[in-house]
Amino acid sequence: MNWQKASTIMTGTTRSSADIDPRRKRILFRCWHRGIREMDLVLGAFADAEIETLSDIELDELERIMAEEDNDLIKWVTGEKPVPETFRDGLFPRIAAYRPDFSPLFKDDRA
């Protein structure tokens, strides 16, 4: 594993938030400061890469996702629990798929 990449993964963001609006800055901070480190890594890495390009609607959805319990989120990301219908087709699959080491195993109970 690339040690520079590993150190970034373990310590958090390397992205500056100085050039983004207050809402995006707040969301970026909250993505990196969760209750479970694994969710810091998933949401934080996604936010680092995508925060500037998300629409207002996507930011609203990200805030709804962040309002969920970390224990539920990590179980959805790892496939331990099925992703609720409300999050299956929106932003959540992009978030979960962003980190291959936390790749989602969406359990499809619709079949």
Steps between C-alpha positions, in 0.01 A plus 500: 500500500619851424603647839400853404154374407482292819593798713231710332243228555583473868525870579216643300465774248784665316258733324483866596155634576608864474356545151151357553177650629403463869240226443741281306774570754270391785397183314863416419593534867205286611587231245847467652380515863252217543455265794666204326840534330394278210222745419747789525698326227203423277313831528817708533665358190178545302462859621863586426453395139142611436400786733562777248297337223193393700177683419286652775264202469792260541626698800154466655512126441851474644380677813211251528744212467727655763204524738479120506672303775861406422437140606229473235705679234801272539277192485343629178841576349640157585184315402434370849152653477301586188501864396157656564291569192524876558879493445538233231473718192640832614834617627566211740617248235754759377623553854522129580671414171755779529730297722576156358628379838149565635321381188126465543330167480151631443265228605212514259188379676287615206580185300 
